[in-house]
Amino acid sequence: MDNKTTKSQGAPTKQRVTVPGSRKQLLKLTVSEETTLLPFLLSTLPDKSRTTVKQLLHDRFIAIGMEPTTQFDAPLRAGDVVSIHPTPLPKKLSHPQIDIIYQDEYLIVVRKEVGIPTVASGEEKDVTALRLLSDHLKNFNPLAKVYHVTRLDKDSAGFVVFTKSKELQTRLSENWHKYCRLQQFAATIEGELNPSEGLLHAPTPREAQNSTSKVRKAQNSPHQEANSAGKAGYRTLSSSGERSLLSIELHIGRNNRLRKQLSTLRHPIVGDWRNGSKEKELGYVALIGTHLTLVHPITHELLDFKRPIPALFRKLLRTNTRPRGVKKKTTQPGRLNH
């Protein structure tokens, strides 16, 4: 990417960055001393009139750090980065099942709730997280494009990573193990795993067919684990004997196969009736992404996202108790209560 940085004696640092979805460059200005936004912009953009600068603020072209602002007297400190974007910055997306928790000129990370798929499938061709994000960004920049890197099923929740360019999607997809530092999930399953802590291995075709795959203790070296695709570590947090709450960490891969792995072990995730769960009227699968740590592929910043395990997951340990608020045959489940 074509990035150029310039700095004059005593002046703020200026960096021009080529960004996906725009023919113009993004201008980043690093503040050198304490001031407020409008005087700073007027002094660093001598080719623009006061009226033009105010219009840029009004139309959401300006951001301080990651946050868009229209406040002309916003305070600035030395080291702050003011960005002047080539297109207006999107307003906050308002949707009950999608929450953008991180966005810059390269990446989008969303917290997805139950009830919406990441991408189109045979059942869902229109209302998807990818479609919603794309339409939202195109309202502000007709050239904007969005590509998914990870995905979650419609009936599970967690974090989903998107990019704004095909090139970056390919880089992250092919080198996910280099950029992803941690992926954790929580799940309530049928029965109880023995041992209570160990590794889940991707089932072979024969194992998947016969459901005879076994759980092995976590005794492999880190090098061996790195070479075992589909492996995930698990730890039992609590159990009622009839059901168990697990914390699961993916060791390999962007997209998990936890539902199939646990079903193969004859311990399906509660609510996953397609894979053998006895609970067919829950309205969602008791699987949620709880922690994602990612190295930004461009800035190399460490991005860390967490969400708590829903209280419903612990209530599901009692098989004869339907959690309050969960209706039979829920067709459009909303946010899981935390």
N, C-alpha and C positions, 0 to 999 in steps of 0.2 A: 504494500500500500504506500502511496506517495505522501509522506509526511515531511513537512519542512518547518524548522524552528529558527526564529530570528530574535535577537535581543539587542537593543541599543543601550548605551551607557545610562543607567538609572531608570530605564523604562521597563514596563512589564514585558515578560516573555510572550512572544506570539508564536503559535504553532498552527499551521494549516494542515488539516487532515482530510483525506479522501474517504468518503463514507458510502456504504451501499445505498442504492435507491436515490441518488442525487447527482446531478450534473455539476453542482457547485461544491466547494470545499467547506468544511466546518472550521471555524476560527476559534482557537482556544487562547485565552489571555490569562496569564498568571499574575495575580495581584502582588505588587512589591511593597505596599504600605497601606495602613488603615485608611479607609475612605468609605464613600457610599456609591451605589451603583451608577446613577446617572452621571455624576461628575467623572467617574472612572471611564465610562463609555465615551463621553464627549472628548476626553483627553487622549484616548487610545485610538479613536476613529475620527481623525481630523477631516477626513474626506466626506463625512456624513453630517448633515445638519441636525440641529437639536430636534426638529420636528420628525426627521427620519428615524432618529434613535428612539424617540418616544413611541413611534409607530411600531418599531421592532419589539419594544417591550409590550405594548398593548396586544400585539398579534402573536405572542408566545414564541418568539424566535430566540429568547435569551434564557440561559440557565446558569445557576450558581451551583457548581458541583454537578450533582445528578438531578437537581430540582428545578423545573421551569419556574420563572418568576415574572410577574408584571409590576412588581413594586419598585418604583424609581429610586426610593430612598433606602433600599435594602442595604444593611451594613456589610462591609467587606473587610477582611483581615489579610495581612500578608500571607501569601501561600494559597489563598483561595483561587479556584479556577473558574473563570467566567467564559461560557461557551456561547458563540453566536452561530446558530444553526442555519443551514441553507433553506430549510423548510420549517413551517410552524410546528411546534412540539405538541403532540397529542394531549388532550385532556385525559383525566383519569377514566379508564374504562369502567363502566358501571354494569356489572353482571353478577348475579347471585352465585354462579358456579366458576367464575374465572376472576382471579385477582392478580394483577401485574405487581410483583414484589421487587423486580429489578428490571431496568431498561437503560440501555445506552445506545450508541450508534451502531453497535455490532450484535448485541445479545438481548434477548427477553427471557426472563424466568417468571413463570406463573405458578400460583398455588391453585391447583385444580380441585374442585369438589366433585362429589358423586353426582351423576346425572348427565354428563356431557362427555363424549369421546374426544380423544386428542385429534384424530384424523378420521376421514371418511372410511366407512366399512360397508358391507352389504346392507346393513340395517340403517345406518346413519350416513346420509350423503350430503346433508345441508348444514345442520346445526352441529358444528365441531369447534373445538378450541382454536384450531388453525384458521378456520374460516372467520370466526369472530375477531381474532387478532388482525388478520389481513384486512378485513373490512374497516376495522377501527383505524388502522394506520393510514389506509388509503383516503380516509376522510380528510386527512391533513397533508398527505403527500401521495398523489396518484401513482407515483413510481415505486412506492414502498412494496417490498415483498417479504414474506415470512416463510421459514423452513423449519420443520421440527427435527430435533436431534434425539430426544427421548419421547416416550409416549406412555400413557396410562389408559387402561380400559375405561369404558363409560361408568362401570359400577364400582370403581375404586378411586381413591383420592391421593394427592401428593404433589410433588413438584415436577414441572415439565420445562425443558430447555428448548428454546427456539433461537434461530439466527436470522439475520437480515440479508444474508447473501448465500448463494449456493456454494461458493468456494469455502466459506467458513463452516457450513454444515458438513461438507465433505471432510474437512480437516478434523473437526471434532468427532465425527462418526468413526473415522478410520483410526483416530488416536485417542479414543475416549479414556483408555487406561493411563495416558500421560496427564490428562487434564482433570479427571475426576479423582478426588482424594478420599471421598466417603459417600456411600449411598446406604442409608438405613431405612428399614420399613418396620412396621408393627403389624401383627396379624393375630386374630383369635381363631384357633383351629379346633376341629373335632378331635377329642381324645387327648392323649398325652405322649410326647416323644420320649424315647429312652435310647440314649442318655439325654439328660435335660439340657445339655450344651454340646454342640458338635457342628458338623458340616452337612449341607445338603448338596448332593451332586446331581448334575443333569442326568436324567435317566436315558439309558440306551433305548433304541426302538423296541427291543424285546422286553426290557424292564417296564417301559411305559405301557406296553400291551398287557403284560401279565401282572403289573402292580406288585412286583417282588423286590423293588429297589430297597436297599437298606441304608440306614443312617450310619455314618462312620464318625468316630471321634476326631476332634480337631488336633491331629498330631503331625500333620504335614508341615514341612518347612515353608517359609514364605516363597522361596523360589519354586517349589513344587506347586503351591497354590496358584501362583501367577500363571502356570502353564496348564491349569485345569479349567477350561472354559465351562461356564455355567455353574460354578461353585459359589455357594453362599454360606456364611457362618450364621448360626442361630443360638439364641440363649432363651430359656424359659423364664419369664418374669413372674408368672403366677399360674396356678392350675387348680381346677376343681375336680380333677380326675376325668370328668366327662368332656371338659374343654380346657384349652391352655392359651395363655397370652404369650406370644413370642416377640423378641426383638431380633431382627434379621439384618445382616450386613452383606451386601453383594460384593464379592471379590473380583468378579469378572463380568464385563458386559454392560451395555447401556440400558437394555430392556430385560427385565427379569422374567423368569419362567417359574416363579414361586408357586403359582396356582397349580400348574401341572406337576411340579416336583412334590408338593405336599399331597396332592391327590394320589400320586403314584405310591406314596408311603401309606395310603389309606388314612390320612389325617387331613382331609380337605379343609380349606378355609371356610369358616362359618358364612353362610349366605351364598357360597359358590356352588349352587345346586347343579350346574352343568357339569361340574367335576366331582360330584358325589356328596355334597353337603346335604344333611337332612333338613336344614332350614331353608325352605323354599319361598317364604313370604316376607323376608327381611327387607327386600328392596335394594340392597347393596351388598357388596362383598367386604368382609371385615379385614381389609388390607389397606394400609395407608403409608405413604412415604413420609417419614418423620425428620430426616436429616440429609442434606445434600451439601457437600463442600466441593467447590469447583475452582480451578485456576483459570482466570480469564485468559483466553488464547491470544489476545492482543496486548492488553495492559499488564498481564501477569499478576494482577491483583487476586488475592484469595477471597472468593465469595462464599459465604456461609449462610445457609438457610435452615431453620428449624421450625417444627410445629409439634405441639404436644400430642400424646396418644389420646384419642377421644374417650371420654368416660364410658360411652356405650360399649367399647371393646371389653372393659372389665365387667360390665353388667351382663354381657353375653356369656360369661363363664357359668352363669346359672341357667341351665338349659330349660328349666320350666318357667323362666321369667322373661317375658317380652319387655324390653326397655320401654319406659314411658315415652310416648311421642312417636313410636314406630308403629305405623299402621299396616294392616294386612295388604299385601299386593300393592306396595307403594310403587307407582309408575314414574314419579318424578321426585326422588329423594333430594332433599336440600343439603345444607351444610350439616356435617356431623358435629354434635355438641362436644365441646372439649371440657 
